[in-house]
Amino acid sequence: MDPSRIWTRVHPLQWLLIVLLLAYPGPASDFFTFQIGAYSLILGTIALSLMMLGGLGGMVSLAQLTVAGLAAYLVAIFGENSVGVLGLGWPWWVTCLVAVFIAAVFSAFVGAISVRTEGIYTIMITLAIAVAFFFLVRQNYVVFNGWTGFAGIEPPTLFGVYWRDPAPFYYLSLAVAAFFYWAVVYCSRSPFGLALQAIRDNPRRMHALGFNVAAHRVTAYFLAGIIAGTAGVLLAWFNGRISPGSVGVDVAIDILVIAVIGGMRHPVGPFAGAVVFVLLQNFAIDLIDRERFNTVIGLVFFLVVLFSPDGLLGIWSELRSRFQQSRQSRFHSRGSSGGSKTFDSVGASQSSH
């Protein structure tokens, strides 16, 4: 498939969304640009890696935040930090490339362990890996600096721009999110993506046809690891630090909640879910106590799954289909009424003769 053909299929509403995303920092304050916009894009990118595994491959992994967290830790270890522990001081671009690559290899390792399982067993294995990584970084002080973690993680200053300023960091996050969104869309229509979806639907038949099912699944984990690892680098720059609290089990489950709320069947779903999650995270405390935030998220998750198993995109698709059906029914009713008038006029003219 020619990648340029994707842009010719962009709906006018999608073009409008692109314009709004590009113009968003203009009217928005620094808080909404950085804390809402950029953070939503980062979480959406991590959830996008989960959507790629779950939506295309039928493999629900709870270790995607763990992959992102590993990349964030590696940025602090190989790059610079203010804690004084490790911090090898490598150039930022070498640090980022190595961190993302190791995170992707780790993701492939997770895949190699879990690909021979399905359903709840895959979820439990990846959850166990996430829990093990959390306790590892919390208890290990030689490499991961234990409970304290690392602080003072700064993005580079390029072309005279400090990339942690709200507007530059938002556009950096938007560029990364848009690239991986396009990559997942293209992958879903490529031979590999079509084979992965066929493996999701009937792995035994694909194995009988000569496809290496395990290799396809591990490759999908590796590609998803690149997405999550890159988002992990942005997450470290966003927070300016990385600690065990950033890779806890509750946060790992939040990524699953984001993907399910938005919708697991299309790459834009995780970003829609991330916007809802971040808005609730920042403004629900104005209505309830901070300790009740998980209750609100659980209630929203329950309502979305109850009324639309496909998430917010499922609700949008249902509304759009109903609107199109109503337009078609009105069009047919007008056509039938117009035809009857013609028939009556013809009949009247013939009777007059």
N, C-alpha and C positions, 0 to 999 in steps of 0.2 A: 504493500500500500504506500502511495506517495504521501509523505508527511504534509506537503503543501495543500493537499485536498482537504485536510482537517479544517483549515481556516475558511475554505469556501463553504463549509457546512455550518458555520457558526450562525446561530439564530440572531435576529436583530435584538432580542432581549438580552442575549449574551454579550453582544457588543455594548449595549447600554450598561450592563454590569461592569464590563471592563473599564469603560469611561468613568463610572462612579468610583471604582477602586483606585484608579489613577488620580482622580481629583480629590479623594477623601481627605488627605492631610491638609488641604487648603482651608475648608471651613472648620475642621475638627481641631480641638485643643490638643496640647501635647499629651494630656492624659489619655484621651480617646485614641490618639494616633499610636501611642506606645503601648499603654496598658491594655487597651481593647483591641485595636487593629492588629498590631504586630504579634501580640500574644495569641490571638485567635488564629493567625496564619501559622504560627509555630505549632500549636496544638493540632490544628487541622492537618498539617503536613505529617505529624507523627501518626495521627489517626488514618491518614491516607495510606500509609504503609500497612496498617491493619486491614483497611478496606481492600487493598490489592491482594492480600493473602486470603481474606474471608470472602470477598465478593467474587474474585476471579478463580481462586483455588479452593474455596470451601474450607480453609484452614484458619480457625479463629485463634490467634496468638495473643496471650496476655504479656508477652515479653518484649513488646515493641518499645515501651518506655524504657525498659532495661537496656535495650540496644542504644537508644538515644542517650541514656544516662552514662553508658560506658564511653561513648564518644565525648560527652561533656567532661568526664573525668580525665580522659586522655588529653584533651585540650589544655587542662590545668597542669597535667603532669609533664607533657612534652613542651608546652609553651611557657608562659610566665604566670605567676600568682603572687599574692602578697603575704602568704602564710609562712614562706620560708622553708617549706617542705618540698623536696624535689624541685620542679620547675626548671626543666633543662634548658629553656630559653631558645628552642628551635625557631626558625622563621615561621611566621604565622601560616603561610601557605603550605609549607611542609607539614606543620602540625595538623592542619585541617585535613589534608589528604591522608595522612597516616591514620588519624583518628577515625575518619569515615571508613577507610578500608578495613581497619581492625574491627570496627563495629559491624561491618557487613560480613566479615568472616565469622564473627561470633554469632550473628544472626543465622548464617548458613549452618553453623554447628548446632544451634537450637533446632533448626529445621531437620538436620540429619537425625537428631534424637526423636523428634516428634512426628515425622512424616509417615511412619508406619502405623500410626494411630489415627482415629477419626473422632469427631464429635467432642463429647465431654472429656475424653481421655487426652486429646490434644490440648484442650483448655487447662486441664489439671497439670499436665507436664510443663507447659509454658508458665503457668502460675507458680509451680514449684521452683523453676529456674529464677523467676523474678524475686521470689522470697529469699532464695539462696544468695542472690547477688546483693540484696538489701542488707542481709546480715553480714555478708563478707565485707562490704565497704564500711559498715558501721563498726566492725570489730577489728579491722586491719588498720594499723597506724603506720606501718612501714611504707606502704604504697599509696593508700587511699586516705590517710590521715584521720581515720576513724570517724567519730560522730561529728567532729568539727568540719571536715571536708576542706574545701579550698575556696578562697575568696580572692578578690582582685583580678578576676579574669576579664580582660579588656579586649575588644575587637581592635583591629589595626586602624591606623589613620592613613587613608589613601587619597591621593589627588587633593590633599588639603581638606578632606572631609573626615570628621570623627564619626564613625559608623554606628555609634551608640546613641547619637542624638535622635530624637523621636522620628523626624521625617526621613532621614537617610536609613535608619534601621527598619522603618516600615517598608520602604521601597526595596530594601535588601530582602526582607522576609517575603514580600510580595513576589519578587523575581524568583526566589527559590520555590515558593509554592506554585507559581504559574508554570515553571519549568517541569516540576514533577507531576503536576496535574496533566500537562500535555503529554508527558512521557507515559503515564499510566493509561491515558486514553489511547495513545498510539499502540502501546503494548497490548491492550485489550483487543485490538483489531489486527494484530500481527499474527503470523503463524504460531509463534510461541504462546501468545495470549489465548488464541482459539484452542490450542491443544490443552492449555491449562484449564480452561473452562470445560472442555470435554472430559478431562480427568476429574474435575469436580463433580460432574454429573454421573459419570460411569467409569470409574478407574479400572474395573476389570475388563471392560470392553477395550479401553485404550491399551491396556497391557497386552491383550490378545492381538491387537493390531500392530504390535511391535514397538510401542512407545515405552520409554523408560520412565515410569511414573515417579519413582523416587527422585531421579535426577531432575525432572521438571519441577517438582515441589521444592527441592533444596535450592535450585536456581531462583525460584520465586522468593524464597526466604533471603537469599543473598541480595537480590534487587531491592526487596523491601527494606533490608538492612541499610542500603545506601541512602534511601529516603529518610529513614528514621535517624541514621547517624548524622546526616547533614542537618536535620532539624535539631538534633542534640547539640551540635556546635552553636547554632543560633540560640538555643535555650541557655547555654552557658554564658554567652554574651549578653543575653537579655537580663538574666538574674545577676550577672557579675560574680556568681559563685555556684558551687555544686556541692551538695551534701547528701547524706543518706535520706533525708526527708524528701529530696527531689525525686528519688527512685523508689519510694515506698509502695507497698501493695495497694493502698488506697488510691494513689495517683495512677498506678498502672491500670486499675479498674476504671478510673475516670476516662482513659483513652477509649476503652470499649464502650462506655456510656456515650461518649461523643460520637463515635462512629455509628452506633445504633440509632441515636436520636436523629442524626442527619440523614442516614440511609446508607446501607452497605452495598447497594447495587450500582452506584454511580460515583465517580471520583469527586464530584462537587459536594456530595453528602457530608463527608467529614468536616468540611469547612463550614457548612451551615450549622452542623451540630456544635462546632467549636465556638461559633459566635453566640449561640444560645447559652452554652455553658459558661463562657467568660462573662457575659452580661449578668447572668444569675449570680455568678461568683462575686461580682463587684457590687451589685445593687440589691441582692436579696437581703443583705445584712441591714439595709435600711428599713426593712419590714419585719424581719425576725432576727433572733440572735445568731451570731456566727456559728455557734455549735449546732444550729438547726439547718445548716446549709445542705448537708447530705440528705436530710429529709425532703427538702425542696427538690433537689436533683432526683431523688428516688421517685417522688411523685410525678415529676415531669416525664421521667423515663417510663413509668408505669402507664401514664396516659397516652404517650406516643405509641408505645408497643401495643396497647389495648385497642386504640382506634386506627392505627396505621402501622402494621408490622414493617413496612418499608421506610419508616421514619418520616421526617418532614417532606422529603421528596415524594414519598408516596401520597401524602396529603395534597401536595401541589399537583401531582399527576392526576389524581382523582378529580380535583376541581377543574383542571384543564379539560379532561375528557368529558365531564358533565357539561361544561360550557360549549364544547364543540358539538356535542349531541343536541343541545338545545338550539344551537344555530342551525344545524342540519334539519332538525324537525321543523323549525320555523320556515326554512327555505323550501322544504318539501310541501308544507301547508300552503305557502304562497303560490308555489308552482301548480298544485292541484286546483286551487281556487281560480287561478288564471286560466287553466285548461277548461274548467267547467263553464266559465264565461264564454270562451270561444265556441265551445260546443253548443251552448244555448243560442248564441247569435247565429251560428250556421244553421241550426235547426229552425230558428225563427224565420230566416231568410228562405229556407227551402219550403216551409209551410206556406209562406206568403205567395210563392210561385204556384 
